[in-house]
Amino acid sequence: MSRVVVIGGGAAGMMAAVSAAECGNRVTLLEKNEKLGKKIYITGKGRCNFTNACDREEFFDKIVTNPRFLYSAFHTFSNEDAMAFFENRGMPVKVERGNRAFPVSDHASDVTKVLSDEMKRLGVTVRLRCEVSGIETVPYRGTGKKDTWNAAVSGVRLSHGETVPADVIIVATGGLSYPSTGSTGDGYRFAEKAGHTVTKRSPSLVSLSAQEPFCSELMGLTLRNVGVRFVKQDETLYEDFGELLFTHKGVSGPVVLSATGKVSGRLTGSRLLINLKPALSEEQLDARLVREFTGGASKQLRTILGALVPSAMADFVLKQAGIEPTVRGAEVTRQMRASLSSALRNFTLTITGLGGYQEAVVTKGGVAVTEINPKTMESKLVRGLRFAGELLDVDGLTGGFNLQIAWSTGYLAGRIKEQEAKAMSINIAIDGPAGAGKSTIAKAVAKRLGYIYVDTGAMYRTIALYLLRKGIKADDTEAIGKAGREAEVSIDYVNGEQQVLLFGENVSGLIRTEEVGNMASASSVNKDIRDKMADLQRELARTKNVVMDGRDIGTNVLPNAQVKVYLTASVEVRAMRRVKEYEQKGIRADYEQVAKDIEERDYRDMHREHAPLCRAGDAVLLDTSDMTIEEVEDAMIRIIEEKLSAKQ
Ligand SMILES: Cc1cc2nc3c(=O)[nH]c(=O)nc-3n(C[C@H](O)[C@H](O)[C@H](O)COP(=O)(O)OP(=O)(O)OC[C@H]3O[C@@H](n4cnc5c(N)ncnc54)[C@H](O)[C@@H]3O)c2cc1C
């Protein structure tokens, strides 16, 4: 089980959290807004066109940027999977014109509710009003030739200072469009900081501004079934047929959005030619005009034209044709008719620019897909870092394709398998004699790295508590071995603190007594108990980044740990430290006696039959006799970074 942190509670993030939790991971989703899916609420004009029911080929036709990168993601979680996912979770689905899929209720909130309920069911921890300010990594030492990682994630930093440890981080912070929904581009910064390339971004699926002032007079007018052609220096940039809408400063509507989706960067400075009568050929249109003018010989052209185009447009069409609107039908010359036909077929606007992110449906550009594994969504640079959704350099046209990108990439990013987690774990083993400050240092280092501190002493004390509860004497070796084998000890973590459970009972608060300590000292030499505890400790280290301290961690428990440190200090220094500790607790202690006890303990630990204390051949020796705690901590971090960055 990995600790997975998802950044962003939008479409991609929620789906990633569901998918990761389904895979048995412990998932936390962090969202800076006060609620989940703020953007989903406004999609499809509040109805959420959550996918498109087209076939696979058409789907990839509608993906404008890097469609091939999405093959695996779509294969793993297709549009059909998305529809089934929502339907199976109590949200009936309908398919409308253009294969657009919506919830039958027409409520976008139903989509968010399904995901939010599913996260709850799967035990995902959702933290709202929780803004991530950065991603923390540690140097990574690869284990194979194919490894391209030079760092591994260790946790995320929140803006209020807290660190949330993580084995896997899924960044799903969206793009830059509609920043009021929370998509303010934070993920690009995280990606760049981690060494990723972020391609140039621009608003896409967005309205266009035009030079012609009449647009504001036509504002709100929708032209259905018109042909559009964007032309620049005789080159046709984009051609389409469909619906167009006039806005106060230009044009919008499906055909315009699609044009920006396809060729946004080149549209500024182009001419938009609108064919108001695309169903008629030039000859048919001319014949139609002749008919209209003959029938309305005494009527003004602006009135006659009202039968062919929306009446609000008539004067502007005539102006582009160079004809006075008051001219009567009977007065129209052949040349005038040709000019009018041309204006109807090529009603022209001059495009001056694209709308901003405030009104763009999506962001074009983003985290470069060449640096991401398309089969896992994992970074090729930082182990355990994954990306999903709109912040990737992928985008599609309108019609449900962008949300499908979020579902597919989110779902795939969440497929974190046990095997991957296993290969990912980093183990730091700290051994040394009693009183060398191992547990204090191990705890501090684990906190700084965002790793788990495994308190092995607490495990032995838990067994000792069981032995005491059973009334077993410290010298009854046989009874200790038997009871040790039957004791059921397990570990849990609450707020990053290790808890020890004895037959499911949390006994963390009961094991710190002297009586338990003495029993632990006597019973921990027992082979059965040591083997059992070592198995439990190895199991923890198999899937998690851990810092573990003890006497045989580097030699016996985790012989393959990436970093091993042998922490020691002179007997005199250790004795002084121990005396001070006693004094702080108000206990008077005799220095000579304490030093003698330490010497005896060292001898016992080094000469015991099973897994005696000794420095592993590849352990770094750190003598702390003349060092402060802070100096030891810094030295440890340096050793760890050096060891982890030393690639094979
Ligand atoms: C008006 C509008 C209508 C649309 N309609 C449709 C449609 O009908 N069909 C369709 O397919 N697509 C539609 N889209 C596009 C679609 O909504 C997006 O492509 C999709 O929602 C992107 O999902 P995402 O999860 O990647 O990002 P987002 O939905 O943007 O989610 C990102 C989340 O991350 C959070 N976040 C960001 N930074 C941090 C941080 N530092 N810490 C914590 N949390 C953070 C944000 O608050 C946000 O909740 C529409 C878009 C708009 C703007």
PDBQT file of the ligand as one rigid body, heavy atoms in Angstrom, charges set to zero:
ROOT
HETATM    1  C1  LIG A 701     -16.843  27.151 -18.979  1.00  0.00    +0.000 C 
HETATM    2  C2  LIG A 701     -16.266  25.802 -19.271  1.00  0.00    +0.000 A 
HETATM    3  C3  LIG A 701     -17.071  24.804 -19.793  1.00  0.00    +0.000 A 
HETATM    4  C4  LIG A 701     -16.534  23.560 -20.103  1.00  0.00    +0.000 A 
HETATM    5  N1  LIG A 701     -17.350  22.588 -20.571  1.00  0.00    +0.000 NA
HETATM    6  C5  LIG A 701     -16.848  21.364 -20.862  1.00  0.00    +0.000 A 
HETATM    7  C6  LIG A 701     -17.705  20.325 -21.296  1.00  0.00    +0.000 A 
HETATM    8  O1  LIG A 701     -18.920  20.456 -21.312  1.00  0.00    +0.000 OA
HETATM    9  N2  LIG A 701     -17.126  19.137 -21.639  1.00  0.00    +0.000 N 
HETATM   10  C7  LIG A 701     -15.778  18.925 -21.550  1.00  0.00    +0.000 A 
HETATM   11  O2  LIG A 701     -15.319  17.843 -21.871  1.00  0.00    +0.000 OA
HETATM   12  N3  LIG A 701     -14.958  19.884 -21.079  1.00  0.00    +0.000 NA
HETATM   13  C8  LIG A 701     -15.462  21.091 -20.723  1.00  0.00    +0.000 A 
HETATM   14  N4  LIG A 701     -14.635  22.057 -20.236  1.00  0.00    +0.000 N 
HETATM   15  C9  LIG A 701     -13.199  21.730 -20.016  1.00  0.00    +0.000 C 
HETATM   16  C10 LIG A 701     -13.054  20.865 -18.765  1.00  0.00    +0.000 C 
HETATM   17  O3  LIG A 701     -13.880  21.378 -17.764  1.00  0.00    +0.000 OA
HETATM   18  C11 LIG A 701     -11.619  20.809 -18.264  1.00  0.00    +0.000 C 
HETATM   19  O4  LIG A 701     -10.771  20.419 -19.307  1.00  0.00    +0.000 OA
HETATM   20  C12 LIG A 701     -11.475  19.826 -17.104  1.00  0.00    +0.000 C 
HETATM   21  O5  LIG A 701     -12.367  20.179 -16.073  1.00  0.00    +0.000 OA
HETATM   22  C13 LIG A 701     -10.056  19.807 -16.583  1.00  0.00    +0.000 C 
HETATM   23  O6  LIG A 701     -10.026  19.019 -15.443  1.00  0.00    +0.000 OA
HETATM   24  P1  LIG A 701      -8.754  18.993 -14.490  1.00  0.00    +0.000 P 
HETATM   25  O7  LIG A 701      -9.121  18.108 -13.335  1.00  0.00    +0.000 OA
HETATM   26  O8  LIG A 701      -7.539  18.679 -15.244  1.00  0.00    +0.000 OA
HETATM   27  O9  LIG A 701      -8.573  20.486 -13.992  1.00  0.00    +0.000 OA
HETATM   28  P2  LIG A 701      -9.554  21.434 -13.137  1.00  0.00    +0.000 P 
HETATM   29  O10 LIG A 701     -10.953  21.065 -13.349  1.00  0.00    +0.000 OA
HETATM   30  O11 LIG A 701      -9.123  22.804 -13.467  1.00  0.00    +0.000 OA
HETATM   31  O12 LIG A 701      -9.208  21.075 -11.637  1.00  0.00    +0.000 OA
HETATM   32  C14 LIG A 701      -8.005  21.462 -11.016  1.00  0.00    +0.000 C 
HETATM   33  C15 LIG A 701      -8.247  21.556  -9.519  1.00  0.00    +0.000 C 
HETATM   34  O13 LIG A 701      -7.004  21.708  -8.860  1.00  0.00    +0.000 OA
HETATM   35  C16 LIG A 701      -7.152  22.642  -7.811  1.00  0.00    +0.000 C 
HETATM   36  N5  LIG A 701      -5.842  23.233  -7.546  1.00  0.00    +0.000 N 
HETATM   37  C17 LIG A 701      -5.089  24.002  -8.365  1.00  0.00    +0.000 A 
HETATM   38  N6  LIG A 701      -3.940  24.337  -7.772  1.00  0.00    +0.000 NA
HETATM   39  C18 LIG A 701      -3.952  23.786  -6.531  1.00  0.00    +0.000 A 
HETATM   40  C19 LIG A 701      -3.049  23.791  -5.429  1.00  0.00    +0.000 A 
HETATM   41  N7  LIG A 701      -1.896  24.457  -5.473  1.00  0.00    +0.000 N 
HETATM   42  N8  LIG A 701      -3.380  23.131  -4.303  1.00  0.00    +0.000 NA
HETATM   43  C20 LIG A 701      -4.565  22.448  -4.223  1.00  0.00    +0.000 A 
HETATM   44  N9  LIG A 701      -5.469  22.419  -5.227  1.00  0.00    +0.000 NA
HETATM   45  C21 LIG A 701      -5.167  23.070  -6.375  1.00  0.00    +0.000 A 
HETATM   46  C22 LIG A 701      -8.135  23.654  -8.363  1.00  0.00    +0.000 C 
HETATM   47  O14 LIG A 701      -8.744  24.402  -7.354  1.00  0.00    +0.000 OA
HETATM   48  C23 LIG A 701      -9.100  22.764  -9.132  1.00  0.00    +0.000 C 
HETATM   49  O15 LIG A 701     -10.168  22.334  -8.342  1.00  0.00    +0.000 OA
HETATM   50  C24 LIG A 701     -15.152  23.302 -19.887  1.00  0.00    +0.000 A 
HETATM   51  C25 LIG A 701     -14.343  24.296 -19.334  1.00  0.00    +0.000 A 
HETATM   52  C26 LIG A 701     -14.895  25.532 -19.029  1.00  0.00    +0.000 A 
HETATM   53  C27 LIG A 701     -14.003  26.587 -18.433  1.00  0.00    +0.000 C 
ENDROOT
TORSDOF 0
